[in-house]
């Protein structure tokens, strides 16, 4: 086997050693990476890496069973977000009379697909004295700072009861 620059770079990265040490170890083992790594570890010449890339850290953490979030947790959080959003109500009403009460997901899609018109229509209720509220499934006024809480962080304040405009 031959000693190539790629093998030297790879050994330098894996064992966190200098170029000279990597080249000498590979030459002693005729370019065999595994044997060179074993020798370096046996002689305690390998050092712990100072910086790891993010992908390496995530992979190592998921292999060790670390409770930090992984890629699958991201999709789980997105699913929980949309479930919570669908249970939340977008309400337009005035003095106990509810004009509109739809899930927030539907309201979001309507605003998204009819952007210029919907922004104008969101101003109209205020001009005629109506209130626009976003209410959680319990009928309490939704606070923006609690909108993305999936139960992971402790709640600092209790939500105030809000009339659901019945």
C-alpha positions as CSV (number, residue, x, y, z in Angstrom):
1,X,0.0,0.0,0.0
2,X,1.1,3.5,-0.6
3,X,1.0,6.6,1.6
4,X,-1.2,9.3,0.0
5,X,-2.1,12.8,1.0
6,X,-5.7,11.8,1.5
7,X,-4.7,9.0,4.0
8,X,-2.4,11.4,5.9
9,X,-5.2,14.0,6.1
10,X,-7.7,11.4,7.2
11,X,-5.4,10.0,9.9
12,X,-4.6,13.5,11.1
13,X,-8.3,14.3,11.5
14,X,-9.2,11.0,13.2
15,X,-6.2,10.9,15.6
16,X,-5.8,14.7,15.9
17,X,-2.1,14.5,15.4
18,X,0.5,16.4,13.3
19,X,1.2,15.8,9.6
20,X,4.6,14.4,10.5
21,X,3.2,11.9,13.0
22,X,0.5,10.8,10.6
23,X,3.0,10.3,7.7
24,X,5.5,8.4,9.9
25,X,2.7,6.1,11.3
26,X,1.4,5.3,7.8
27,X,4.9,4.6,6.5
28,X,5.6,2.2,9.3
29,X,2.5,0.3,8.4
30,X,2.8,0.5,4.6
31,X,-0.2,2.9,4.3
32,X,-2.6,0.7,6.4
33,X,-4.9,3.2,8.2
34,X,-6.3,0.8,10.7
35,X,-2.8,-0.5,11.9
36,X,-1.5,3.1,12.1
37,X,-4.5,4.1,14.2
38,X,-4.1,1.1,16.5
39,X,-0.4,1.9,17.0
40,X,-1.1,5.6,17.7
41,X,-3.8,4.7,20.3
42,X,-1.6,2.1,21.9
43,X,1.2,4.6,22.3
44,X,-1.3,7.3,23.6
45,X,-0.3,9.7,20.8
46,X,-3.8,10.4,19.8
47,X,-5.4,13.5,21.3
48,X,-9.0,14.4,21.8
49,X,-10.2,16.6,19.0
50,X,-10.5,20.3,19.9
51,X,-13.5,21.0,17.6
52,X,-16.0,18.6,16.0
53,X,-18.3,19.4,13.2
54,X,-22.0,19.6,14.1
55,X,-22.9,16.5,12.1
56,X,-20.3,14.4,14.0
57,X,-21.6,15.7,17.3
58,X,-25.2,14.9,16.5
59,X,-24.2,11.4,15.2
60,X,-22.2,10.7,18.4
61,X,-24.9,12.0,20.7
62,X,-27.6,9.9,19.0
63,X,-25.4,6.8,19.2
64,X,-24.8,7.3,22.9
65,X,-28.5,7.7,23.6
66,X,-28.0,11.3,24.6
67,X,-31.4,12.9,25.4
68,X,-30.6,15.9,23.2
69,X,-32.9,16.4,20.1
70,X,-32.2,14.5,16.9
71,X,-33.6,14.8,13.4
72,X,-36.7,12.7,14.2
73,X,-37.5,15.0,17.1
74,X,-37.7,17.9,14.7
75,X,-40.5,16.2,12.7
76,X,-42.2,15.3,15.9
77,X,-42.1,18.9,17.0
78,X,-43.5,20.0,13.7
79,X,-46.3,17.5,14.0
80,X,-47.1,18.7,17.5
81,X,-47.0,22.3,16.3
82,X,-49.6,21.7,13.6
83,X,-51.8,19.7,16.0
84,X,-51.7,22.5,18.5
85,X,-52.4,25.0,15.8
86,X,-55.4,23.1,14.5
87,X,-56.9,22.9,18.0
88,X,-56.4,26.7,18.5
89,X,-59.2,29.0,17.3
90,X,-59.1,32.1,15.3
91,X,-62.2,34.1,16.5
92,X,-63.7,37.4,15.3
93,X,-66.6,38.7,17.4
94,X,-68.3,41.6,19.1
95,X,-70.0,41.6,22.6
96,X,-70.8,38.0,22.9
97,X,-71.6,37.6,19.2
98,X,-69.2,35.3,17.4
99,X,-69.0,36.1,13.6
100,X,-66.1,33.7,12.8
101,X,-64.6,30.8,14.7
102,X,-62.3,28.6,12.7
103,X,-59.1,26.6,13.4
104,X,-55.9,28.6,13.2
105,X,-54.5,26.2,10.5
106,X,-57.4,27.1,8.2
107,X,-57.0,30.8,9.0
108,X,-53.3,30.6,8.3
109,X,-53.9,28.8,4.9
110,X,-56.5,31.4,3.9
111,X,-54.1,34.3,4.7
112,X,-51.3,32.5,2.9
113,X,-53.2,31.9,-0.3
114,X,-55.1,35.2,-0.4
115,X,-52.3,37.4,1.0
116,X,-53.1,41.0,-0.2
117,X,-56.9,40.6,0.2
118,X,-56.7,38.8,3.5
119,X,-54.5,41.5,5.1
120,X,-57.0,44.1,4.1
121,X,-59.9,42.0,5.5
122,X,-58.0,41.6,8.8
123,X,-58.1,45.4,9.3
124,X,-61.9,45.7,8.6
125,X,-63.1,44.1,11.9
126,X,-61.2,46.6,13.9
127,X,-62.8,49.5,12.0
128,X,-66.3,48.2,12.8
129,X,-65.5,47.5,16.5
130,X,-65.0,43.8,16.4
131,X,-62.2,41.9,18.2
132,X,-59.9,39.4,16.7
133,X,-58.7,36.8,19.2
134,X,-56.6,33.6,19.1
135,X,-57.9,31.2,21.7
136,X,-56.3,27.9,22.9
137,X,-58.4,24.7,23.1
138,X,-59.5,25.6,26.6
139,X,-61.0,28.9,25.4
140,X,-58.2,31.1,27.0
141,X,-56.5,33.9,25.1
142,X,-53.4,32.6,23.5
143,X,-50.1,34.3,24.5
144,X,-47.5,34.5,21.7
145,X,-44.6,33.5,24.0
146,X,-46.4,30.2,24.9
147,X,-47.4,29.4,21.3
148,X,-44.3,27.2,20.6
149,X,-44.1,25.5,24.0
150,X,-44.5,21.8,23.6
151,X,-44.4,21.0,27.3
152,X,-40.6,21.0,27.4
153,X,-40.2,24.2,29.3
154,X,-41.9,25.1,32.6
155,X,-44.6,27.7,32.2
156,X,-43.8,31.0,33.9
157,X,-47.3,32.4,34.0
158,X,-50.8,30.9,34.0
159,X,-53.0,31.9,31.1
160,X,-55.7,34.4,31.9
161,X,-59.3,33.2,31.3
162,X,-60.8,34.9,28.4
163,X,-64.4,35.0,27.3
164,X,-64.9,32.9,24.1
165,X,-67.5,35.5,23.0
166,X,-70.5,33.3,23.5
